[in-house]
């Protein structure tokens, strides 16, 4: 077997644009947190693809919000002020309204209202979630951390206090992984839909 040819790129040699393109393409696909917060002018709705869960007992999620070097993102301001937010999943039927909500609307504009995105009231908090989302989570802010990078990104860590799951996906104690076709972001205008699901388990020959 021949050795695989590789290109080695020290991070310190990259300018900002190349660094972003490289890391965003390397860490992919990324789940999308379509995040709703309450502001003085209604519901702010913005997608973030630097998002994952960080624990399950209790359930916690984290979103990276930025850049915040000059003006804080509405999501961050509202989450700080209200102490809560919701996350709605994105499936192919919601792709275009999700993308449209990433437009730089002013702080006095509600994306949900401007784009006519239907919302459902939350159960345990005040912030609604996207009505047609297959899965949604109500969250209370646990803490907000400064990443200490050049663009002052912040991490919003939230405690999930309530889940909403579409009936068609619910298997009694879990979400159907086959039926749940959530989208992932690759980079730029590129997104990926659910393709072939591959099952893999530890080989029987592996000894501990």
C-alpha positions in Angstrom: 0.0 0.0 0.0 1.4 3.4 -0.9 1.5 6.3 1.5 -1.3 8.8 1.2 -0.2 12.2 -0.2 -1.2 15.1 2.1 -0.9 18.9 2.2 0.3 20.3 5.5 -0.9 23.8 6.3 0.3 25.5 9.6 -2.6 27.6 11.0 -0.3 30.5 11.6 0.3 30.8 7.9 -3.4 31.4 7.1 -5.1 34.7 6.7 -8.5 35.1 8.2 -10.4 34.3 5.0 -8.5 31.1 4.3 -8.7 30.0 8.0 -12.5 30.3 8.0 -12.8 28.5 4.7 -10.5 25.7 5.9 -12.0 25.0 9.3 -15.6 25.4 8.2 -15.0 22.9 5.4 -13.1 20.5 7.6 -15.8 20.3 10.4 -18.7 19.2 8.3 -21.6 18.6 8.1 -22.7 20.7 11.0 -26.2 20.7 12.6 -28.1 23.9 12.4 -29.5 25.6 15.5 -32.4 27.8 14.2 -32.4 30.0 17.3 -35.3 32.1 18.5 -34.9 34.8 21.2 -37.3 37.5 22.4 -36.3 41.1 21.7 -38.1 44.5 22.2 -39.6 44.2 18.7 -40.7 40.6 18.7 -39.1 37.3 17.9 -35.5 37.3 16.6 -34.8 34.2 14.5 -31.3 33.3 13.3 -29.5 30.1 12.3 -26.1 29.0 13.8 -24.1 26.0 12.5 -21.5 26.1 15.2 -23.7 24.1 17.5 -23.8 20.8 19.4 -24.9 19.3 22.7 -22.4 19.1 25.5 -24.1 16.9 28.1 -27.2 14.9 28.6 -27.7 14.7 32.4 -28.7 17.5 32.5 -29.2 18.1 28.8 -27.1 21.1 27.7 -26.4 22.6 24.3 -23.9 25.2 23.1 -24.0 27.7 20.3 -21.1 29.9 19.1 -22.4 33.4 18.3 -20.3 36.0 16.5 -18.6 38.0 15.3 -19.3 40.5 18.1 -16.4 42.9 17.8 -18.5 46.1 17.1 -22.2 45.3 17.7 -23.5 42.4 19.7 -25.6 39.9 17.7 -29.3 40.2 18.5 -29.3 36.6 19.6 -26.7 37.3 22.2 -28.3 40.5 23.5 -31.7 38.9 23.8 -30.4 35.7 25.4 -28.5 37.8 28.0 -31.5 40.0 28.7 -34.1 37.2 28.8 -32.1 34.3 30.0 -33.7 31.9 27.5 -33.9 30.8 23.9 -35.3 28.1 21.7 -33.7 25.9 19.1 -35.6 24.5 16.1 -34.2 21.9 13.8 -34.1 22.4 10.1 -35.4 19.9 7.6 -35.5 20.3 3.8 -38.9 21.9 3.8 -37.6 24.7 6.0 -34.3 25.3 4.2 -35.3 28.4 2.3 -36.9 30.3 5.2 -34.0 29.3 7.4 -31.5 30.7 4.9 -33.6 33.9 4.4 -33.6 34.4 8.2 -29.7 34.7 8.1 -30.1 38.0 6.2 -28.8 41.0 8.2 -32.2 42.4 9.3 -32.0 45.4 11.6 -32.5 45.0 15.4 -35.9 46.6 15.1 -37.1 43.8 12.7 -38.5 40.4 13.7 -37.3 37.8 11.1 -40.3 35.6 12.0 -42.7 38.4 11.2 -40.9 39.7 8.1 -40.6 36.2 6.6 -44.0 35.0 7.8 -42.5 32.1 9.7 -45.2 30.4 11.9 -44.3 30.0 15.5 -45.7 27.9 18.4 -45.8 28.9 22.0 -43.3 27.3 24.3 -44.3 25.3 27.3 -41.9 26.3 30.1 -40.4 29.6 28.8 -41.7 32.6 27.0 -39.7 32.3 23.7 -41.6 30.4 21.0 -40.2 28.0 18.5 -40.7 27.3 14.8 -44.1 25.6 14.4 -43.1 23.3 11.6 -39.8 22.2 13.1 -39.5 18.4 13.4 -37.6 18.8 16.7 -37.4 21.9 19.0 -35.8 22.6 22.4 -36.7 25.2 25.0 -33.6 26.4 26.8 -32.6 28.5 29.7 -29.2 30.2 29.6 -26.7 28.4 31.8 -23.8 30.7 31.1 -22.2 32.8 28.3 -18.5 32.5 27.7 -16.0 34.6 25.8 -13.9 32.6 23.3 -11.1 35.2 23.4 -10.6 35.1 19.6 -10.1 38.0 17.2 -13.8 38.5 16.6 -15.1 38.1 20.2 -17.3 35.1 19.6 -19.3 34.0 22.6 -20.5 30.6 23.6 -24.1 30.4 24.8 -24.6 27.3 26.9 -28.2 26.5 27.5 -30.0 24.0 29.8 -32.7 22.2 27.8 -35.9 22.3 29.8 -38.4 21.0 27.3 -38.3 19.0 24.0 -40.8 19.0 21.2 -40.8 16.1 18.7 -43.1 15.6 15.8 -45.4 12.6 16.3 -44.2 10.9 13.1 -40.6 10.8 14.5 -41.4 9.5 18.0 -40.7 5.9 18.8 -41.9 5.8 22.4 -38.6 6.6 24.0 -36.4 8.1 21.2 -36.4 10.0 17.9 -36.5 7.7 14.8 -33.0 8.2 13.3 -34.2 7.1 9.9 -37.2 9.4 9.6 -35.5 12.4 11.1 -34.0 14.1 8.0 -32.3 17.1 9.6 -30.1 19.2 7.4 -26.4 19.9 8.0 -24.4 22.8 6.7 -21.2 22.3 4.7 -20.2 25.9 4.1 -21.4 29.0 2.1 -24.6 28.2 0.4 -24.1 24.4 0.6 -26.2 22.1 2.8 -26.5 18.3 3.0 -29.6 16.2 3.4 -29.8 12.7 5.0 -28.1 10.2 2.7 -27.3 6.5 3.3 -27.1 5.6 7.0 -24.2 3.2 7.7 -24.2 0.9 10.8 -20.9 0.0 12.4 -20.2 -1.8 15.7 -17.0 -2.7 17.5 -15.5 -5.8 15.8 -15.9 -9.1 17.7 -12.2 -9.6 17.3 -11.3 -6.5 19.4 -10.2 -7.6 22.8 -10.1 -5.4 25.9 
